[in-house]
Amino acid sequence: MPYIERALERKFLRMSSFFKVVLVTGARQVGKITMLKHLAEGQNRTYISMDNIMARTLAQTDPVLFFQT
């Protein structure tokens, strides 16, 4: 299936050039993960989902360690 370009891509790329961390939120099933994984290909970026309970807990309890890891 071909990739569908999202309108948010330009804004995300612009924000990610200014900030080390960019949070993307929104409605379910609109392509957020697909877009992030597509844009991360070939880049030195890490994708982390807060659906992962361990990642979310670490971010809440020790944000410094969360960003270091």
Distance bins in CASP14 RR format, pairs under 12 A and 6 or more apart:
PFRMAT RR
TARGET T0000
AUTHOR 0000-0000-0000
RMODE 2
METHOD distances of the structure
MODEL  1
1 34 0 0 0 0 0 1 0 0 0 0 0
2 34 0 0 0 0 0 1 0 0 0 0 0
2 38 0 0 0 0 0 1 0 0 0 0 0
3 9 0 0 0 0 0 1 0 0 0 0 0
3 31 0 0 0 0 0 1 0 0 0 0 0
3 34 1 0 0 1 0 0 0 0 0 0 0
3 35 0 0 0 0 1 0 0 0 0 0 0
3 37 0 0 0 0 1 0 0 0 0 0 0
3 38 1 0 1 0 0 0 0 0 0 0 0
3 39 0 0 0 0 0 1 0 0 0 0 0
3 41 0 0 0 0 0 1 0 0 0 0 0
4 30 0 0 0 0 0 1 0 0 0 0 0
4 31 0 0 0 0 1 0 0 0 0 0 0
4 34 0 0 0 0 1 0 0 0 0 0 0
4 35 0 0 0 0 1 0 0 0 0 0 0
4 38 0 0 0 0 1 0 0 0 0 0 0
5 12 0 0 0 0 0 1 0 0 0 0 0
5 13 0 0 0 0 0 1 0 0 0 0 0
5 31 0 0 0 0 0 1 0 0 0 0 0
5 34 0 0 0 0 0 1 0 0 0 0 0
5 35 0 0 0 0 1 0 0 0 0 0 0
5 38 0 0 0 0 1 0 0 0 0 0 0
5 39 0 0 0 0 0 1 0 0 0 0 0
6 12 0 0 0 0 1 0 0 0 0 0 0
6 13 0 0 0 0 0 1 0 0 0 0 0
6 24 0 0 0 0 0 1 0 0 0 0 0
6 26 0 0 0 0 0 1 0 0 0 0 0
6 30 0 0 0 0 1 0 0 0 0 0 0
6 31 1 0 0 1 0 0 0 0 0 0 0
6 32 0 0 0 0 1 0 0 0 0 0 0
6 33 0 0 0 0 0 1 0 0 0 0 0
6 34 0 0 0 0 1 0 0 0 0 0 0
6 35 1 0 1 0 0 0 0 0 0 0 0
6 36 0 0 0 0 1 0 0 0 0 0 0
6 38 0 0 0 0 1 0 0 0 0 0 0
6 39 0 0 0 0 1 0 0 0 0 0 0
7 30 0 0 0 0 0 1 0 0 0 0 0
7 31 0 0 0 0 0 1 0 0 0 0 0
7 35 0 0 0 0 1 0 0 0 0 0 0
8 14 0 0 0 0 0 1 0 0 0 0 0
8 15 0 0 0 0 1 0 0 0 0 0 0
8 16 0 0 0 0 0 1 0 0 0 0 0
8 22 0 0 0 0 0 1 0 0 0 0 0
8 24 1 0 0 1 0 0 0 0 0 0 0
8 25 0 0 0 0 0 1 0 0 0 0 0
8 26 0 0 0 0 1 0 0 0 0 0 0
8 30 0 0 0 0 1 0 0 0 0 0 0
8 31 0 0 0 0 1 0 0 0 0 0 0
8 32 0 0 0 0 1 0 0 0 0 0 0
8 34 0 0 0 0 0 1 0 0 0 0 0
8 35 1 0 0 1 0 0 0 0 0 0 0
8 36 0 0 0 0 1 0 0 0 0 0 0
8 38 0 0 0 0 0 1 0 0 0 0 0
8 39 0 0 0 0 1 0 0 0 0 0 0
9 15 0 0 0 0 0 1 0 0 0 0 0
9 16 0 0 0 0 0 1 0 0 0 0 0
9 22 0 0 0 0 0 1 0 0 0 0 0
9 24 0 0 0 0 0 1 0 0 0 0 0
9 31 0 0 0 0 0 1 0 0 0 0 0
9 32 0 0 0 0 0 1 0 0 0 0 0
9 34 0 0 0 0 0 1 0 0 0 0 0
9 35 1 0 0 1 0 0 0 0 0 0 0
9 36 0 0 0 0 1 0 0 0 0 0 0
9 38 0 0 0 0 1 0 0 0 0 0 0
9 39 1 0 0 1 0 0 0 0 0 0 0
9 40 0 0 0 0 0 1 0 0 0 0 0
10 16 0 0 0 0 0 1 0 0 0 0 0
10 17 0 0 0 0 0 1 0 0 0 0 0
10 35 0 0 0 0 0 1 0 0 0 0 0
10 39 0 0 0 0 0 1 0 0 0 0 0
11 17 0 0 0 0 0 1 0 0 0 0 0
11 18 0 0 0 0 0 1 0 0 0 0 0
11 22 0 0 0 0 1 0 0 0 0 0 0
11 24 0 0 0 0 0 1 0 0 0 0 0
11 35 0 0 0 0 0 1 0 0 0 0 0
11 39 0 0 0 0 0 1 0 0 0 0 0
12 18 0 0 0 0 0 1 0 0 0 0 0
12 19 0 0 0 0 0 1 0 0 0 0 0
12 22 1 0 0 1 0 0 0 0 0 0 0
12 23 0 0 0 0 0 1 0 0 0 0 0
12 24 1 0 0 1 0 0 0 0 0 0 0
12 32 0 0 0 0 1 0 0 0 0 0 0
12 35 1 0 0 1 0 0 0 0 0 0 0
12 36 1 0 0 1 0 0 0 0 0 0 0
12 38 0 0 0 0 0 1 0 0 0 0 0
12 39 1 0 0 1 0 0 0 0 0 0 0
12 40 0 0 0 0 0 1 0 0 0 0 0
12 43 0 0 0 0 0 1 0 0 0 0 0
12 45 0 0 0 0 0 1 0 0 0 0 0
13 19 0 0 0 0 0 1 0 0 0 0 0
13 22 0 0 0 0 1 0 0 0 0 0 0
13 24 0 0 0 0 0 1 0 0 0 0 0
13 35 0 0 0 0 0 1 0 0 0 0 0
13 36 0 0 0 0 0 1 0 0 0 0 0
13 38 0 0 0 0 0 1 0 0 0 0 0
13 39 1 0 0 1 0 0 0 0 0 0 0
13 40 0 0 0 0 0 1 0 0 0 0 0
13 43 0 0 0 0 1 0 0 0 0 0 0
13 45 0 0 0 0 0 1 0 0 0 0 0
14 22 0 0 0 0 1 0 0 0 0 0 0
14 39 0 0 0 0 0 1 0 0 0 0 0
15 21 0 0 0 0 1 0 0 0 0 0 0
15 22 1 0 1 0 0 0 0 0 0 0 0
15 23 0 0 0 0 1 0 0 0 0 0 0
15 24 0 0 0 0 1 0 0 0 0 0 0
15 39 0 0 0 0 0 1 0 0 0 0 0
16 22 1 0 1 0 0 0 0 0 0 0 0
16 23 0 0 0 0 0 1 0 0 0 0 0
16 24 0 0 0 0 0 1 0 0 0 0 0
16 35 0 0 0 0 0 1 0 0 0 0 0
16 36 0 0 0 0 1 0 0 0 0 0 0
16 39 0 0 0 0 1 0 0 0 0 0 0
16 40 0 0 0 0 1 0 0 0 0 0 0
16 43 0 0 0 0 1 0 0 0 0 0 0
16 44 0 0 0 0 0 1 0 0 0 0 0
16 45 1 0 0 1 0 0 0 0 0 0 0
16 46 0 0 0 0 0 1 0 0 0 0 0
16 47 0 0 0 0 0 1 0 0 0 0 0
17 39 0 0 0 0 0 1 0 0 0 0 0
17 43 0 0 0 0 0 1 0 0 0 0 0
17 45 0 0 0 0 0 1 0 0 0 0 0
19 45 0 0 0 0 0 1 0 0 0 0 0
20 44 0 0 0 0 0 1 0 0 0 0 0
20 45 0 0 0 0 1 0 0 0 0 0 0
20 46 0 0 0 0 0 1 0 0 0 0 0
20 67 0 0 0 0 1 0 0 0 0 0 0
20 68 0 0 0 0 0 1 0 0 0 0 0
21 45 0 0 0 0 0 1 0 0 0 0 0
21 46 0 0 0 0 1 0 0 0 0 0 0
21 47 0 0 0 0 0 1 0 0 0 0 0
21 48 0 0 0 0 1 0 0 0 0 0 0
21 59 0 0 0 0 0 1 0 0 0 0 0
21 63 0 0 0 0 0 1 0 0 0 0 0
21 66 0 0 0 0 0 1 0 0 0 0 0
21 67 1 0 0 1 0 0 0 0 0 0 0
22 32 0 0 0 0 0 1 0 0 0 0 0
22 35 0 0 0 0 0 1 0 0 0 0 0
22 36 0 0 0 0 1 0 0 0 0 0 0
22 39 0 0 0 0 0 1 0 0 0 0 0
22 40 0 0 0 0 0 1 0 0 0 0 0
22 45 0 0 0 0 1 0 0 0 0 0 0
22 46 0 0 0 0 0 1 0 0 0 0 0
22 47 0 0 0 0 0 1 0 0 0 0 0
22 48 0 0 0 0 0 1 0 0 0 0 0
23 32 0 0 0 0 0 1 0 0 0 0 0
23 36 0 0 0 0 0 1 0 0 0 0 0
23 47 0 0 0 0 0 1 0 0 0 0 0
23 48 0 0 0 0 0 1 0 0 0 0 0
23 49 0 0 0 0 0 1 0 0 0 0 0
23 50 0 0 0 0 1 0 0 0 0 0 0
23 59 0 0 0 0 0 1 0 0 0 0 0
24 30 0 0 0 0 0 1 0 0 0 0 0
24 31 0 0 0 0 1 0 0 0 0 0 0
24 32 1 0 1 0 0 0 0 0 0 0 0
24 33 0 0 0 0 1 0 0 0 0 0 0
24 34 0 0 0 0 0 1 0 0 0 0 0
24 35 1 0 0 1 0 0 0 0 0 0 0
24 36 1 0 0 1 0 0 0 0 0 0 0
24 37 0 0 0 0 0 1 0 0 0 0 0
24 39 0 0 0 0 0 1 0 0 0 0 0
24 40 0 0 0 0 0 1 0 0 0 0 0
24 47 0 0 0 0 1 0 0 0 0 0 0
24 48 0 0 0 0 0 1 0 0 0 0 0
24 49 0 0 0 0 0 1 0 0 0 0 0
24 50 0 0 0 0 0 1 0 0 0 0 0
25 32 1 0 0 1 0 0 0 0 0 0 0
25 33 0 0 0 0 0 1 0 0 0 0 0
25 36 0 0 0 0 0 1 0 0 0 0 0
25 49 0 0 0 0 0 1 0 0 0 0 0
25 50 0 0 0 0 1 0 0 0 0 0 0
26 32 1 0 0 1 0 0 0 0 0 0 0
26 33 0 0 0 0 0 1 0 0 0 0 0
26 35 0 0 0 0 0 1 0 0 0 0 0
28 51 0 0 0 0 0 1 0 0 0 0 0
30 36 0 0 0 0 0 1 0 0 0 0 0
31 37 0 0 0 0 1 0 0 0 0 0 0
31 38 0 0 0 0 1 0 0 0 0 0 0
31 39 0 0 0 0 0 1 0 0 0 0 0
32 38 0 0 0 0 0 1 0 0 0 0 0
32 39 0 0 0 0 0 1 0 0 0 0 0
32 47 0 0 0 0 0 1 0 0 0 0 0
32 49 0 0 0 0 1 0 0 0 0 0 0
32 50 0 0 0 0 0 1 0 0 0 0 0
32 51 0 0 0 0 0 1 0 0 0 0 0
33 39 0 0 0 0 0 1 0 0 0 0 0
33 40 0 0 0 0 0 1 0 0 0 0 0
33 47 1 0 0 1 0 0 0 0 0 0 0
33 48 0 0 0 0 0 1 0 0 0 0 0
33 49 1 0 0 1 0 0 0 0 0 0 0
33 50 0 0 0 0 0 1 0 0 0 0 0
33 51 0 0 0 0 1 0 0 0 0 0 0
34 40 0 0 0 0 0 1 0 0 0 0 0
34 41 0 0 0 0 0 1 0 0 0 0 0
34 47 0 0 0 0 0 1 0 0 0 0 0
35 41 0 0 0 0 0 1 0 0 0 0 0
35 47 0 0 0 0 0 1 0 0 0 0 0
36 43 0 0 0 0 0 1 0 0 0 0 0
36 45 0 0 0 0 1 0 0 0 0 0 0
36 46 0 0 0 0 0 1 0 0 0 0 0
36 47 1 0 1 0 0 0 0 0 0 0 0
36 48 0 0 0 0 1 0 0 0 0 0 0
36 49 0 0 0 0 1 0 0 0 0 0 0
37 43 0 0 0 0 0 1 0 0 0 0 0
37 45 0 0 0 0 1 0 0 0 0 0 0
37 46 0 0 0 0 0 1 0 0 0 0 0
37 47 1 0 0 1 0 0 0 0 0 0 0
37 48 0 0 0 0 0 1 0 0 0 0 0
37 49 0 0 0 0 0 1 0 0 0 0 0
38 45 0 0 0 0 0 1 0 0 0 0 0
38 47 0 0 0 0 0 1 0 0 0 0 0
39 45 1 0 0 1 0 0 0 0 0 0 0
39 47 0 0 0 0 1 0 0 0 0 0 0
40 46 1 0 0 1 0 0 0 0 0 0 0
40 47 1 0 1 0 0 0 0 0 0 0 0
40 48 0 0 0 0 0 1 0 0 0 0 0
41 47 0 0 0 0 0 1 0 0 0 0 0
46 55 0 0 0 0 0 1 0 0 0 0 0
46 66 0 0 0 0 0 1 0 0 0 0 0
46 67 0 0 0 0 0 1 0 0 0 0 0
46 68 0 0 0 0 0 1 0 0 0 0 0
46 69 0 0 0 0 1 0 0 0 0 0 0
47 55 0 0 0 0 0 1 0 0 0 0 0
48 54 0 0 0 0 0 1 0 0 0 0 0
48 55 1 0 1 0 0 0 0 0 0 0 0
48 56 0 0 0 0 1 0 0 0 0 0 0
48 58 0 0 0 0 1 0 0 0 0 0 0
48 59 0 0 0 0 1 0 0 0 0 0 0
48 66 0 0 0 0 1 0 0 0 0 0 0
48 67 0 0 0 0 1 0 0 0 0 0 0
48 69 0 0 0 0 1 0 0 0 0 0 0
49 55 1 0 0 1 0 0 0 0 0 0 0
49 56 0 0 0 0 1 0 0 0 0 0 0
49 59 0 0 0 0 0 1 0 0 0 0 0
50 56 1 0 1 0 0 0 0 0 0 0 0
50 57 0 0 0 0 1 0 0 0 0 0 0
50 58 0 0 0 0 0 1 0 0 0 0 0
50 59 1 0 0 1 0 0 0 0 0 0 0
50 60 0 0 0 0 1 0 0 0 0 0 0
50 66 0 0 0 0 0 1 0 0 0 0 0
52 58 0 0 0 0 1 0 0 0 0 0 0
52 59 0 0 0 0 1 0 0 0 0 0 0
52 66 0 0 0 0 0 1 0 0 0 0 0
53 59 0 0 0 0 0 1 0 0 0 0 0
53 60 0 0 0 0 0 1 0 0 0 0 0
54 60 0 0 0 0 0 1 0 0 0 0 0
54 61 0 0 0 0 0 1 0 0 0 0 0
54 62 0 0 0 0 0 1 0 0 0 0 0
54 66 0 0 0 0 0 1 0 0 0 0 0
54 69 0 0 0 0 0 1 0 0 0 0 0
55 61 0 0 0 0 0 1 0 0 0 0 0
55 62 0 0 0 0 0 1 0 0 0 0 0
55 63 0 0 0 0 0 1 0 0 0 0 0
55 65 0 0 0 0 0 1 0 0 0 0 0
55 66 1 0 0 1 0 0 0 0 0 0 0
55 67 0 0 0 0 0 1 0 0 0 0 0
55 69 0 0 0 0 1 0 0 0 0 0 0
56 62 0 0 0 0 0 1 0 0 0 0 0
56 63 0 0 0 0 0 1 0 0 0 0 0
56 66 0 0 0 0 1 0 0 0 0 0 0
57 63 0 0 0 0 0 1 0 0 0 0 0
57 65 0 0 0 0 0 1 0 0 0 0 0
57 66 0 0 0 0 1 0 0 0 0 0 0
58 64 0 0 0 0 0 1 0 0 0 0 0
58 65 1 0 0 1 0 0 0 0 0 0 0
58 66 1 0 1 0 0 0 0 0 0 0 0
58 67 0 0 0 0 1 0 0 0 0 0 0
58 68 0 0 0 0 0 1 0 0 0 0 0
58 69 1 0 0 1 0 0 0 0 0 0 0
59 65 0 0 0 0 1 0 0 0 0 0 0
59 66 1 0 1 0 0 0 0 0 0 0 0
59 67 0 0 0 0 1 0 0 0 0 0 0
59 68 0 0 0 0 0 1 0 0 0 0 0
59 69 0 0 0 0 0 1 0 0 0 0 0
60 66 0 0 0 0 1 0 0 0 0 0 0
62 68 0 0 0 0 1 0 0 0 0 0 0
62 69 0 0 0 0 1 0 0 0 0 0 0
63 69 0 0 0 0 0 1 0 0 0 0 0
END
